[in-house]
Amino acid sequence: MAELLGRFFSSIGRVVECCTLVDFYNYIKAVEYLICVGFFVTFPLFYKHVIKPPTKTDEPG
């Protein structure tokens, strides 16, 4: 499993030669899905960091 993940991360960013339009479309679709997953993971964290609930203070005035 570790070897498979290692090969996956080493192949990211590598130029891939596609023989047909279908191969090219599948490659682009896979990259798009990875971008979407990254967005769906990071956006809630970013939103939680930027939009903080108001804090109550015990100080009068």
N, C-alpha and C positions, 0 to 999 in steps of 0.2 A: 504494500500500500504506500509506503514511504517513497519507494522508487517511482511509482506511478505519479505521485504528487510532485516529485522532483523533476521528472520529465515534463510534466504539465507546466510548471512554473519556469522552466528553462526555455520552453517553446513560446512563451508569451512575448510578443514583440518581434518575433522572427518573421521574415518575409516568406510567405507561402505561395508556391506556384500552383495555380489552379488550372486544370486542363479544360474544364467546361464551365459554362455560365452557371449551371446548377451547383457545381463544387464551390464556385466563388460566392454564390448567394448563401449557401449553407455556412461557409466560413464567416461571412459578414454577419449573418444572423446569430451565430454563436458569440461573436464579439459583442454584438448589441445586447444579448441576454446577460452577458457578464457585466456590462456597463449598468444595465437596469438593476441587477442584483446588488451591485455596489452602491447605487443610488438609494435603493430601498433600505439598505443597512445603515448608511451614513446619514441620511436626511433626518430620521427621528433623533439621532444623537445630536446632530447640529441644532435642530429645533429646540430640543430640551436644554441645550447649552445657551442658546440665544434668548429664548423666552423663558424667563424664570418667574415663578409665582412671587407675588409681593410678600415680603416678610413682615411679621408683626413685631413691633417694638414696644417695650414696656415704658418707654420714656414719654411723659406727657408733652404735648405741644409739638 
